[in-house]
Amino acid sequence: MEIKDIPKNKKVILFDGVCNLCDSSVQFIIKHDKKDIFRFTAIQSEIGQEIIKHTGINTESIDSIILYEPRIAYYYKAEAALLIARELKGIYKLISYLNFLPKVIKNGVYDYIAKNRYKWYGKKEACMIPTPELKAKFL
C-alpha cells in the first residue's frame, strides 16, 4: 500500500507537533539538511496518522520521533535520531557514531528526555505553521 502525497525519494520525519523541543529539532534539521533528504509531518497530522496506521506503530508505547523511509523501513527513538544525524553535515554527523551503544542505553537516555520534554521546553497549543519558504519541506 502506498500513502499518497509522500515523495518516494525522501525520508519522512514524524514529530510531536505541539512540543517545543521537537519544533526546535525540526528547525535545526531543516537548516542542516543540505542534501534535501527529509520531509516533515506532525504525528498529529492526517498524513502522520496515515503513516502510523500503515506501519502499525503503536503510538501509546512509542512517545518518539519516527523516521519513515517509504517502502523501506521505519525507525523510532534513539535509532531514528542517530540515523537523522548521520545525514547531516559537519560535526552533527559525528553524533551518529553513538549508534554503537547498546539500544537499552540509547533508548534510556532518549526516553528520559522524551518524558521530560514538556516540563523542560514547554508545549504549544497547536502545531507549527511553516513559513511560505519552508512549506515545501512539510507534508
C-alpha positions in Angstrom: 0.0 0.0 0.0 1.2 3.5 -0.9 0.4 6.6 1.0 -0.4 9.5 -1.4 1.4 12.8 -1.1 4.6 11.2 0.2 7.6 11.6 -2.1 9.2 8.1 -2.5 12.7 9.6 -2.7 12.6 11.4 0.7 12.8 10.3 4.3 9.9 11.5 6.4 10.3 12.7 10.0 7.2 12.4 12.1 7.4 14.7 15.2 5.2 15.8 18.0 3.7 19.0 16.6 3.0 20.6 19.9 6.4 20.0 21.5 8.8 23.0 21.6 11.9 20.7 21.7 10.6 18.8 18.7 9.8 22.1 16.8 13.4 23.3 17.5 14.8 20.0 16.4 12.8 20.2 13.1 14.1 23.7 12.5 17.7 22.5 13.2 17.4 19.6 10.8 15.9 21.8 8.1 18.8 24.2 8.5 21.4 21.4 8.2 19.7 19.2 5.6 21.9 20.4 2.8 21.1 17.4 0.6 17.3 17.9 0.9 16.8 14.4 2.2 14.0 15.0 4.7 10.3 15.9 4.7 8.4 16.6 7.9 4.9 16.0 9.3 3.4 16.2 12.7 2.4 12.9 14.3 -1.0 14.6 14.9 -1.5 15.4 11.2 -3.6 13.5 8.8 -0.6 12.2 6.8 1.2 11.5 10.1 -1.7 9.3 11.2 -1.8 7.6 7.8 1.9 6.7 8.1 1.4 5.4 11.7 -1.6 3.3 10.6 0.3 2.0 7.5 3.4 0.9 9.6 1.4 -0.4 12.5 3.3 1.7 15.0 1.7 1.7 18.5 2.0 5.4 19.5 0.8 4.5 23.0 4.1 2.7 23.7 6.3 5.0 21.5 6.5 8.6 22.6 9.0 9.4 20.0 10.2 10.9 16.8 9.7 8.5 13.9 11.8 8.3 10.8 9.9 6.7 7.9 11.6 5.6 4.6 8.7 4.9 2.2 8.7 1.3 1.0 11.8 0.5 3.1 11.5 0.8 6.9 10.7 3.0 9.9 12.8 3.8 12.9 12.0 5.4 16.2 13.5 6.8 19.4 17.3 7.0 19.5 17.8 5.0 16.4 15.7 7.5 14.4 17.6 10.4 15.9 21.0 8.9 15.1 20.0 8.0 11.6 18.9 11.5 11.0 22.1 12.9 12.4 24.0 10.6 10.0 22.5 12.5 7.1 23.5 16.0 8.4 26.8 17.7 7.6 29.8 18.5 9.7 30.1 17.9 13.4 26.5 16.8 13.7 27.2 13.7 11.6 29.6 12.6 14.4 26.6 12.2 16.8 25.5 9.2 14.6 28.6 7.3 15.8 26.9 6.9 19.2 24.8 4.2 17.4 27.4 1.6 18.7 26.0 2.0 22.2 23.6 -0.7 23.3 19.9 0.0 22.5 18.9 -0.1 26.2 21.4 2.8 26.9 20.5 4.9 23.8 16.8 4.5 24.3 17.1 5.0 28.1 18.6 8.5 27.5 16.1 9.2 24.8 13.1 8.1 26.9 14.3 10.3 29.8 14.4 13.3 27.6 11.1 12.5 25.9 9.4 12.0 29.2 10.5 15.5 30.4 10.4 17.4 27.2 7.2 19.3 28.0 8.4 20.2 31.5 11.8 21.4 30.3 10.9 23.0 26.9 7.1 23.6 27.1 4.2 22.8 24.9 2.3 24.7 22.2 -1.4 24.9 21.9 -1.3 23.9 18.2 1.2 22.5 15.6 3.6 24.9 14.0 2.6 26.5 10.7 5.5 26.6 8.3 6.6 29.8 6.6 6.0 30.0 2.9 9.7 29.3 2.3 9.5 26.1 4.4 6.2 24.9 3.2 7.8 22.5 0.6 9.5 20.7 3.4 6.2 19.7 5.1 3.7 17.1 4.0 
